[in-house]
Each structure stands twice: as structure tokens, then as C-alpha cells.
Amino acid sequence: MSIKNISKTQPEIFEFSEENLEKSKIEIKKYPKNKQASAVIALLYLAQKQNDNWIPLEAIKYISKLLSMPYIKVYEVATFYSMFNLSPVGKYFVQVCTTTPCMIRGAKKITDVCKKYISNEQNKLSENKICSWTEVECLGACVNAPMMQINKDYFEDLNESKTEEIIQKLLKDEFPEPGSAKNRKNNAPESGKTTLMEIKNA
Ligand code: FES
């Protein structure tokens, strides 16, 4: 299960850059008058992107004012969704799926590797400050379980040694090749195609 960690170190102020303020106005305009609260997720995304991939509490306050919403409602959204980070994450942010299909295919071994090489607790930066990890719920790649997401890429069909290899590269500030560790194409059967044999590239 993912744990939402609120950073103890917070910036004193937050406001959107000129560009993001413009973008937020465009998002708000997508909804009917007095329904501006519907733009909350889009604005939280903008804040996260602007602030090195995490959302400070001041940004939650800022967005609540911008959308005329109670602070607690914006806070509830920010703490509910695992894609919002409320504490600093590394340049390489490793999200390990620990929902049932990944768990029964060995996700615990993947989190053990993260604990050993990145940090003993999730949501803590590695010693060299470039990597952090967290557990998340299903990332929609169950058929290639166990898997993890690093930044925007998926790493699938993992085992302990492949995960070690990937993490070691990250810690050296190198980005590993994403995809299946078994070289499966998308989610094709492990032993190769069994149907649609007559169709090329099916
Ligand atoms: S359970 Fe892990 S991707 Fe779905």
C-alpha cells in the first residue's frame, strides 16, 4: 500500500509561473461557471510539474484560493491520488506496483531491492539524492507483472536480478532501457504467438 508522506520541509510561498497561470485559466474555462473546482486535478498537476515533481502545502493553499475551494477539499484530492507527490522525489522516481497480481508474481522482492539500494523507507531520497521509490496501486500492466514505473516508463516482467541491474544504473545517473525484462513484445504470450498466426504484425 502506498503511504502519503508530507514533507516536513516546505517552501514559504508558492505561486504559478506566468505560463502556468495562463494554462490554469485555460483549464478553468473548460468547465461551466461556478464549477471551477472541476479543474483541481489539472491544477495540481501543473503545480507538481512546476515544483520538481512534488506539491508543497503552499501550492494546495494557492490552488484552493484560485478555485474558491476549501483548503481541505484540495488537500483531500492531493492526498488521495498516488500520482501526486507531497514530498520531494528523486530525479529518478521508482513506483513499484504492489497490488495483488504483481504481489503474487514477486513484487515483494522488487521492493526489497529498492529498500536495499535506494533507501530503507519509501519516499526517502537515496544517499546521492537522485533516486527515490514508493509503492503504488495497480498501474494497469498486470499481464506483465511484476512491474514498476520509473518516471514515465514501464519496466515489466521483473525479477530480483533485473531490478538490481536497473536500480544500479539509476544510481549511476543512467537511464535503463524500459520494457519487458523477458523481451516480450507488449503483452504477447511468453512462449510466442498462439493465435492470429496468419496475420502479419498482429
Ligand atoms: S497489479 Fe501490478 S500492474 Fe496491475
Residues whose N, C-alpha, C, O or C-beta is under 5 A from the ligand:
A	BS01	FES	C97 T99 T100 P101 C102 C138 L139 G140 A141 C142
